[in-house]
Amino acid sequence: MGKKAKKEAETACKEPFEPLHVEGTTPETVVLLLSSQEEDILVKACEAIYIFAEKGDDNKFSLLGLGALEPLCKLISNNNRLVRRNAFMALGIMATNGEVKSALKKKDVIPSIIDKLSLEEDTVVHEFATLCLASLSVDFVCKVQIFDNKGLPPLIQLLSSPDPDVKNNSLEIIFNLVQDQKSRLAVHKSGGIPPLLELLKSDFPAIQHLALKTLQNVTTDADTCNTFREEQGFEKLMEILSNTDFSDLHAGTLQVVANCLSDSESLQLIHKDGGLKRLMEFILTPNTPDIQSNAVKCITRVAHSSENRKLLHEQNVEKVLVELLSVADISVQTATCQAVSVMSFHLASKDSFRDLGGIPAVVQLLNNESLVLKEAAAQALSYLTHSNQLNMLAVYEAGGHEVLVQQLNGSCLRTLANSAATLGNMAAQEVIRCSILSLGAVKALVEPLNSTDTQLLVNTTRCLAVLTCDTEARAELQRAGGLHPLVNLLRSYHKEVLHNACWAISVCASDGPAAVEMCTFGALEMLQEINQSVNRRSRFSELAMISLLNSNLSAKYSLTSHLASTDLICDGFYDAGKARAGRRILTLEEMSKQPVNEHRPIIVVNTAAEETVETEERQSNASETDTSSKAERRTPRKKKEEDKQKDEPLPEKPWKMMDDVSLQLLIKEAKESIIPLTDEREQCAALARLVSEAMGGAVEMERLHEYPWVLHLSELKFQLQANVVPIGLISKGIYGHRALLFKCLADCIGLSCTLVRGEYNRAWNEVLLFNRKERPAQPCRYTVDLMHQPGSLLAPNTLAAVQYQTI
């Protein structure tokens, strides 16, 4: 081509093309037009996509698949206002689809959208830009992006837009953002409270509800509440509450009110302006149950502050609440019971509820079929009766204890817990406690001990600790199998559960049989472990340990190697030697049933009288005579049944301790020969000589190694074919055996002494006597010699006493 022809062709390309009308009949074609460089085409293509997308989610999803999202995200920043507007319309309507929204989150489009929220932009742009952000703002990552890109200030400005859709969309975005603390603070600092309050007057219920929900969130911040109060927010809320046309807003309004009254300063200021009185009047105004229950919940939230409770009491809130208890609606009654619970933390309020007749009204609600109401009523009674004797009596007189015991057999854990708490409070009074016990409360409390619910365990164990002050109650708990689950709670790492379990165990341990049974369940070992722990140890666990040992002297001597003068040995006491740390102490019955072994014998004390042989023979002869006379009257059928019974194995005979006639004779001799003596020193010496004679007499210290006490005990075990040996049968005893016998006899005749175990089979008794040589006479502790010079009293810290105890 020549230069002239080429130049003519270039000139022709610069000339405008004749207008061409393009008609796109398929979405694919229109999406392709979004890449055009001509603004008119872009305007029409965006408009066409908006119309197509508006018809349904399938079309939106189809456009996403055709790749419409990418060019639209670019076109919202186009310099042409029409292109921008139509692109926002298309993007905004598409963003309402879940799939499109997910794809949009991956695009960095939020900064571009926020940039177009300025007041200079077209209202249509505002509408669809905020619609797009409203869809995205439900996502946490998108919320962070909106906040970080300074999206809140322009959104707050748009709350004053004349267009209701812009207001609604902006409000929805702000509501989503204020779920996070930093956004709530930012709304307050950006001046968001006044426009939010203004929106409460909107003609559109959706905007009013959304504004209230947003205020519910932002007014949880103290600074926001101050601004809210300064903007006369409380007054505006009371206007809504006073307007019956806004009844649909009352529930949400009351929640905002509760936030505003949560701090005592706000409550005081509102009270000065008469706002609190107006609120009380509103609560009593006949209204829908939903509104009344929300109004009471508002009072409950306010009452969580001690200063607020005092102010509410001054406003006679108790009278309002007692009146609401009679409202025939479960939600109102439930909310009122919850308010009563919180107000009961104020001591004067407890008395007010009683004086106003509130307690019988709450008791009556326990009979309602609603589980939620029963729970709330039981909780209210637990707080009303806490440390208040008159309220306990009021519940008792209203028959509340009877219903509460019945509730213990229910299935609702919270009701069970609250009922146990109330009964535990009331049982502090003896008259009420006896009545509660007569209703079978102890048996009903056994099953809850197996629960895993912490609060139920706390309340149940506390209730049992109070109820088992009664002897019969302890016996009933043992019969009902309650001791085992109670002991199992010693494994709990919850502080209050553990404390109350220890408390209940310490009370139950005042009965010897119960103490022994708890020891068989491992109570002592667990308490030892607890008391060695820095974190779990407490005065409760120490008290439980002491109580168990004081009621189980065999275990006490085994673990501590010491019995005090107040620890009186009785039948069933046994000495199995010093216990190993962490190992369970076996009962006497368990040890008796073990095969004979090579270990040292278990020495047992049994002073019970033996049944005479004559009585047994008479019973046997009478039985034989009766049997022979009946045999003549047997029928073949009866004979067959008896033969069958003979073939069946006989039931195992119950275990009983071996009789100890020798010990009975020693006790008799001690009472006859020692009690008549008037001097306590002479009594100690005489008893020491009696013990020495019974145990083989005096043994010189130098010849102690020749004393055949080990062989003697082995022979006794062999003769008895048992590991357990009655102490009265021992005729060659050493320190430990003599000291135990001395303590046993001394306790029987009322002579005060201790029993101390040392090392290497050593044990001794200490007595407290007055030293006559001192003026005035001072009590002094002496060790009683039972082995070498029986009857000698060895002064403390002397060589003789030290040798006796250690060599």
LUMDRENTOR-866217 format. One record per residue (C-alpha): x, y, z. Coordinates in steps of 0.05 Angstrom, whole numbers, padded with zeros to 5 digits, always signed. Layout:
XYZ...
//
This chain:
+00000+00000+00000+00026+00069-00018+00036+00125+00032-00024+00163+00005-00072+00105+00013-00047+00091+00084-00058+00162+00105-00129+00162+00077-00146+00099+00117-00121+00129+00183-00163+00191+00171-00225+00149+00158-00216+00110+00226-00217+00175+00265-00285+00194+00240-00344+00176+00286-00381+00111+00274-00453+00116+00255-00499+00102+00316-00515+00028+00323-00573+00002+00364-00552-00062+00400-00606-00108+00427-00582-00162+00476-00631-00219+00484-00588-00265+00527-00553-00252+00595-00487-00273+00564-00490-00216+00514-00508-00164+00567-00451-00187+00613-00403-00179+00554-00428-00108+00545-00404-00092+00616-00334-00090+00587-00352-00036+00537-00316+00031+00536-00379+00069+00518-00417+00099+00576-00485+00094+00543-00477+00020+00533-00453+00011+00604-00513+00049+00632-00561+00006+00593-00524-00060+00608-00523-00046+00683-00596-00028+00682-00612-00092+00644-00573-00134+00694-00610-00101+00752-00678-00116+00720-00657-00188+00705-00628-00200+00776-00689-00171+00810-00732-00227+00782-00703-00280+00829-00645-00317+00861-00636-00363+00801-00621-00303+00756-00572-00275+00807-00536-00340+00811-00535-00345+00734-00503-00276+00729-00451-00297+00779-00433-00356+00736-00428-00312+00674-00376-00268+00709-00418-00205+00720-00390-00192+00789-00320-00171+00769-00339-00115+00720-00394-00090+00766-00344-00082+00824-00303-00038+00778-00361+00002+00750-00385+00027+00819-00324+00072+00817-00337+00097+00746-00333+00173+00735-00401+00174+00702-00456+00184+00754-00508+00143+00715-00459+00086+00705-00443+00087+00780-00516+00089+00800-00538+00032+00755-00476-00010+00774-00494-00001+00848-00565-00021+00834-00543-00085+00799-00489-00101+00851-00535-00086+00910-00592-00130+00886-00544-00187+00868-00511-00183+00938-00576-00205+00970-00562-00275+00943-00522-00321+00989-00475-00347+00934-00462-00278+00906-00449-00252+00977-00398-00307+00989-00362-00290+00924-00366-00215+00939-00330-00225+01006-00269-00248+00968-00267-00183+00929-00235-00121+00959-00298-00081+00945-00316-00053+01014-00270+00008+01011-00299+00027+00943-00370+00021+00970-00355+00062+01033-00323+00116+00989-00390+00127+00955-00430+00138+01020-00415+00213+01021-00474+00260+01022-00456+00286+00953-00475+00219+00922-00542+00203+00892-00595+00175+00940-00602+00113+00896-00528+00100+00904-00537+00106+00979-00594+00057+00978-00560+00002+00940-00491+00014+00970-00520+00005+01039-00561-00055+01015-00496-00087+00992-00461-00071+01058-00521-00096+01098-00514-00164+01064-00439-00166+01077-00441-00139+01149-00468-00204+01178-00399-00234+01166-00347-00220+01220-00290-00207+01172-00332-00158+01132-00353-00123+01196-00279-00113+01213-00266-00086+01143-00324-00037+01147-00300-00012+01215-00227-00007+01194-00245+00032+01131-00281+00085+01173-00350+00061+01151-00387+00080+01215-00386+00157+01209-00418+00160+01139-00469+00107+01160-00489+00148+01221-00497+00208+01175-00543+00168+01130-00589+00154+01189-00615+00224+01175-00627+00210+01101-00696+00228+01074-00701+00160+01041-00730+00106+01088-00693+00050+01051-00626+00084+01062-00644+00093+01136-00665+00021+01143-00603-00007+01108-00555+00038+01146-00589+00019+01211-00582-00054+01195-00508-00047+01182-00497-00008+01247-00537-00060+01286-00492-00115+01258-00430-00076+01275-00449-00058+01347-00449-00132+01366-00375-00117+01379-00352-00073+01437-00306-00027+01397-00362-00011+01348-00410+00005+01405-00360+00056+01432-00349+00084+01362-00424+00096+01352-00425+00137+01416-00363+00177+01398-00388+00189+01328-00452+00221+01353-00497+00162+01336-00544+00168+01396-00586+00229+01374-00603+00201+01304-00619+00133+01335-00667+00166+01384-00698+00206+01327-00712+00142+01289-00757+00119+01345-00808+00169+01317-00805+00138+01248-00869+00122+01211-00840+00054+01193-00845+00000+01248-00786-00038+01219-00741+00023+01229-00768+00034+01299-00755-00038+01320-00685-00038+01289-00668+00028+01324-00690-00001+01391-00649-00064+01380-00588-00021+01364-00600+00021+01426-00605-00042+01468-00534-00058+01448-00501+00010+01452-00532+00028+01519-00495-00028+01554-00435+00020+01555-00434+00069+01615-00410+00129+01574-00463+00116+01522-00516+00115+01577-00492+00184+01601-00499+00212+01530-00566+00177+01524-00589+00211+01588-00563+00279+01566-00602+00273+01501-00666+00262+01542-00666+00190+01518-00702+00164+01580-00758+00215+01571-00767+00194+01499-00771+00121+01521-00823+00137+01574-00864+00173+01520-00864+00109+01480-00884+00069+01541-00941+00117+01555-00967+00112+01484-01013+00052+01473-01005+00059+01398-00932+00038+01407-00948-00024+01447-00908-00066+01398-00846-00026+01418-00856-00031+01493-00817-00096+01503-00755-00070+01467-00762-00002+01501-00762-00033+01570-00696-00069+01555-00664-00002+01537-00693+00027+01601-00662-00029+01641-00594-00013+01610-00601+00060+01628-00619+00045+01700-00566-00007+01712-00517+00041+01745-00538+00075+01810-00519+00146+01786-00566+00142+01727-00621+00113+01771-00613+00171+01821-00617+00224+01767-00677+00192+01734-00710+00184+01802-00702+00259+01815-00738+00273+01751-00796+00228+01771-00778+00175+01720-00775+00118+01770-00844+00133+01796-00871+00134+01725-00839+00067+01712-00873+00037+01774-00940+00064+01751-00929+00035+01682-00914-00034+01711-00980-00035+01748-01020-00008+01689-01062-00065+01659-01025-00086+01598-01009-00147+01556-00973-00202+01595-00912-00195+01549-00905-00122+01566-00915-00132+01641-00865-00189+01644-00813-00147+01607-00827-00089+01654-00813-00134+01714-00750-00160+01681-00729-00088+01675-00736-00080+01751-00697-00145+01761-00639-00120+01720-00639-00054+01757-00640-00089+01824-00574-00125+01813-00540-00065+01845-00543-00059+01921-00552+00017+01917-00608+00008+01866-00643-00043+01911-00642+00008+01967-00674+00061+01923-00725+00012+01895-00744-00007+01966-00755+00066+01982-00803+00068+01923-00843+00009+01953-00825-00037+01895-00843-00097+01940-00916-00075+01940-00916-00073+01864-00885-00142+01859-00932-00174+01909-00991-00147+01868-00962-00177+01805-00957-00246+01837-01033-00250+01830-01033-00235+01756-01061-00296+01720-01003-00304+01672-00945-00351+01679-00894-00306+01645-00912-00248+01692-00911-00292+01754-00844-00322+01734-00812-00254+01721-00840-00229+01787-00811-00287+01826-00744-00273+01794-00749-00200+01815-00767-00222+01886-00704-00265+01887-00659-00207+01869-00694-00157+01915-00686-00207+01973-00612-00190+01976-00637-00126+02010-00652-00145+02082-00709-00096+02091-00742-00122+02027-00747-00192+02057-00788-00166+02115-00831-00124+02068-00849-00184+02025-00870-00222+02088-00910-00164+02116-00946-00153+02049-00967-00226+02045-00919-00243+01989-00893-00308+02019-00959-00347+02017-00969-00322+01946-00901-00350+01925-00914-00416+01961-00979-00422+01922-00942-00417+01857-00903-00480+01874-00966-00519+01857-00968-00492+01786-00957-00541+01728-00906-00496+01695-00835-00522+01709-00805-00453+01696-00852-00420+01746-00839-00475+01798-00764-00463+01791-00771-00388+01798-00818-00394+01859-00771-00443+01894-00712-00397+01880-00751-00337+01909-00765-00377+01973-00692-00397+01979-00671-00324+01980-00729-00301+02024-00713-00353+02077-00638-00344+02077-00618-00320+02147-00689-00297+02163-00724-00335+02218-00792-00302+02210-00794-00316+02135-00777-00389+02150-00837-00392+02196-00881-00357+02144-00863-00410+02092-00876-00465+02143-00943-00437+02163-00963-00432+02090-00947-00506+02081-00888-00491+02036-00843-00544+02067-00892-00599+02046-00892-00577+01973-00817-00568+01973-00805-00639+01997-00850-00663+01941-00809-00623+01892-00747-00663+01912-00777-00722+01873-00784-00680+01809-00742-00681+01746-00723-00607+01739-00652-00598+01767-00659-00524+01781-00724-00534+01819-00692-00591+01858-00633-00547+01875-00676-00488+01897-00722-00533+01938-00662-00564+01974-00634-00495+01988-00700-00471+02018-00708-00533+02061-00636-00526+02084-00651-00455+02106-00715-00475+02142-00685-00536+02176-00644-00490+02221-00707-00486+02265-00719-00549+02304-00795-00549+02298-00792-00541+02223-00735-00592+02217-00776-00645+02252-00834-00633+02205-00789-00635+02144-00759-00701+02168-00827-00732+02179-00843-00720+02105-00785-00764+02083-00738-00709+02060-00674-00747+02076-00692-00806+02032-00712-00758+01976-00644-00723+01980-00604-00787+01968-00615-00792+01893-00593-00719+01879-00525-00737+01911-00511-00777+01847-00523-00716+01803-00468-00681+01763-00502-00614+01770-00458-00571+01814-00511-00525+01844-00556-00584+01859-00498-00618+01896-00481-00555+01934-00553-00545+01959-00566-00619+01972-00504-00630+02014-00517-00567+02054-00589-00588+02066-00566-00656+02090-00515-00625+02136-00570-00587+02171-00622-00643+02172-00575-00696+02199-00566-00658+02264-00623-00704+02284-00603-00775+02305-00660-00809+02268-00643-00770+02205-00572-00797+02206-00599-00868+02214-00648-00857+02157-00593-00831+02112-00552-00893+02127-00612-00939+02114-00627-00904+02048-00556-00916+02023-00538-00842+02024-00470-00848+02057-00435-00878+01997-00453-00823+01947-00439-00771+02001-00368-00799+02011-00358-00802+01935-00367-00726+01933-00300-00720+01969-00270-00731+01900-00301-00666+01876-00255-00608+01858-00312-00558+01864-00296-00518+01927-00367-00509+01953-00389-00581+01938-00327-00607+01975-00338-00561+02034-00411-00580+02043-00396-00655+02033-00344-00650+02088-00393-00613+02132-00447-00666+02122-00397-00722+02135-00373-00689+02199-00446-00687+02224-00461-00758+02204-00397-00783+02236-00424-00768+02305-00457-00837+02299-00407-00894+02307-00439-00942+02257-00444-00887+02205-00372-00867+02216-00348-00939+02207-00389-00947+02144-00361-00883+02114-00291-00908+02130-00306-00972+02091-00322-00928+02031-00253-00896+02035-00272-00831+02070-00211-00829+02114-00162-00841+02057-00195-00787+02014-00195-00738+02072-00122-00751+02085-00107-00735+02012-00150-00672+02015-00117-00647+02079-00048-00656+02048-00068-00613+01988-00055-00538+01994-00112-00522+01947-00166-00570+01972-00153-00569+02046-00202-00529+02089-00229-00525+02160-00288-00567+02135-00243-00624+02112-00204-00621+02178-00268-00622+02218-00294-00682+02177-00229-00720+02191-00232-00705+02266-00305-00725+02270-00294-00790+02234-00235-00809+02277-00270-00790+02342-00327-00837+02324-00281-00892+02299-00227-00898+02352-00197-00959+02320-00181-00919+02258-00159-00859+02300-00109-00900+02338-00085-00934+02275-00074-00868+02239-00053-00821+02295-00023-00870+02345-00057-00831+02401-00122-00834+02440-00139-00777+02486-00168-00785+02556-00236-00766+02526-00232-00823+02475-00267-00879+02512-00254-00949+02486-00316-00991+02477-00336-01058+02448-00311-01069+02377-00247-01030+02386-00188-01064+02353-00114-01050+02345-00088-01071+02277-00023-01033+02283-00002-00968+02251-00037-00956+02185+00002-00945+02121-00009-00879+02088-00061-00880+02032-00086-00951+02046-00157-00964+02069-00165-00988+02140-00203-01054+02139-00261-01065+02186-00258-01117+02241-00306-01162+02203-00263-01158+02140-00201-01176+02180-00236-01233+02215-00255-01265+02150-00184-01266+02122-00145-01331+02123-00097-01339+02181-00031-01305+02163+00039-01295+02193+00027-01222+02210+00018-01194+02280-00052-01209+02308-00107-01158+02311-00124-01145+02384-00198-01135+02397-00238-01109+02457-00305-01142+02471-00338-01136+02539-00406-01163+02517-00435-01217+02563-00436-01288+02535-00502-01324+02529-00505-01383+02577-00498-01453+02550-00561-01474+02587-00603-01423+02550-00576-01448+02483-00589-01520+02503-00660-01504+02525-00673-01470+02459-00643-01529+02422-00684-01580+02460-00748-01540+02452-00735-01535+02378-00723-01610+02372-00787-01626+02411-00827-01579+02368-00798-01609+02305-00813-01681+02325-00886-01663+02343-00896-01628+02277-00865-01685+02237-00924-01729+02253-00971-01679+02219-00931-01670+02155-00966-01682+02090-00930-01712+02030-00931-01644+01996-00900-01609+02057-00848-01663+02063-00829-01653+01991-00821-01578+02002-00778-01590+02064-00733-01638+02027-00725-01587+01973-00706-01534+02024-00654-01581+02054-00620-01587+01987-00614-01511+01982-00551-01479+02013-00562-01450+02082-00556-01374+02087-00490-01349+02115-00493-01334+02189-00483-01261+02208-00413-01246+02234-00403-01234+02308-00344-01218+02351-00311-01273+02392-00332-01271+02466-00280-01250+02517-00299-01277+02586-00229-01263+02613-00236-01189+02599-00305-01188+02632-00273-01218+02695-00217-01166+02694-00268-01110+02689-00307-01138+02747-00244-01144+02789-00223-01073+02771-00290-01045+02792-00290-01083+02857-00218-01071+02879-00198-01004+02848-00260-00959+02849-00264-00961+02926-00194-00931+02930-00198-00857+02945-00130-00833+02921-00122-00826+02846-00048-00845+02849-00065-00909+02886-00119-00924+02834-00068-00917+02777-00016-00960+02813-00067-01014+02831-00094-01017+02760-00024-01020+02732-00008-01080+02777-00073-01114+02757-00056-01106+02683+00015-01131+02693-00009-01193+02730-00059-01208+02675-00006-01200+02622+00049-01242+02652+00077-01199+02709+00137-01154+02713+00195-01166+02665+00265-01140+02677+00289-01094+02623+00353-01134+02614+00313-01199+02603+00260-01169+02559+00288-01203+02497+00276-01271+02531+00202-01257+02542+00162-01305+02498+00105-01259+02478+00113-01270+02403+00107-01346+02411+00048-01338+02457+00010-01296+02407+00026-01344+02350-00002-01401+02392-00066-01362+02405-00076-01349+02331-00065-01422+02316-00113-01445+02371-00167-01396+02349-00152-01405+02275-00161-01330+02268-00121-01267+02258-00164-01232+02311-00148-01245+02384-00190-01220+02443-00146-01180+02490-00169-01219+02551-00138-01283+02524-00068-01253+02522-00029-01277+02583+00040-01256+02559+00035-01186+02533+00086-01132+02519+00081-01055+02522+00028-01046+02468-00018-01100+02495-00012-01077+02568-00023-01004+02550-00086-01022+02511-00113-01064+02568-00098-01008+02618-00135-00958+02575-00194-01005+02567-00200-01019+02642-00188-00946+02660-00244-00924+02615-00291-00975+02646-00279-00950+02717-00276-00876+02700-00201-00866+02708-00175-00814+02659-00115-00834+02616-00086-00831+02546-00060-00885+02500+00003-00869+02459+00037-00914+02408+00112-00909+02399+00160-00947+02355+00180-01021+02359+00117-01047+02393+00121-00993+02446+00059-00961+02475+00045-00927+02541-00008-00892+02581-00004-00822+02609-00045-00797+02668-00054-00727+02694-00043-00722+02769-00030-00665+02817+00042-00657+02842+00036-00654+02917+00106-00627+02926+00089-00561+02892+00050-00505+02927+00000-00493+02901-00008-00562+02872+00000-00564+02797-00025-00619+02750+00031-00661+02720+00030-00715+02667+00060-00783+02685+00075-00845+02646+00049-00909+02678+00099-00966+02682+00063-01031+02665+00124-01073+02645+00184-01068+02691+00161-01038+02758+00085-01042+02751+00050-00984+02786+00109-00936+02783+00091-00867+02757+00147-00839+02713+00152-00763+02712+00157-00731+02643+00225-00720+02612+00260-00763+02664+00309-00817+02643+00262-00871+02667+00204-00844+02625+00247-00836+02563+00276-00907+02571+00206-00936+02580+00181-00903+02517+00241-00913+02471+00290-00967+02492
//
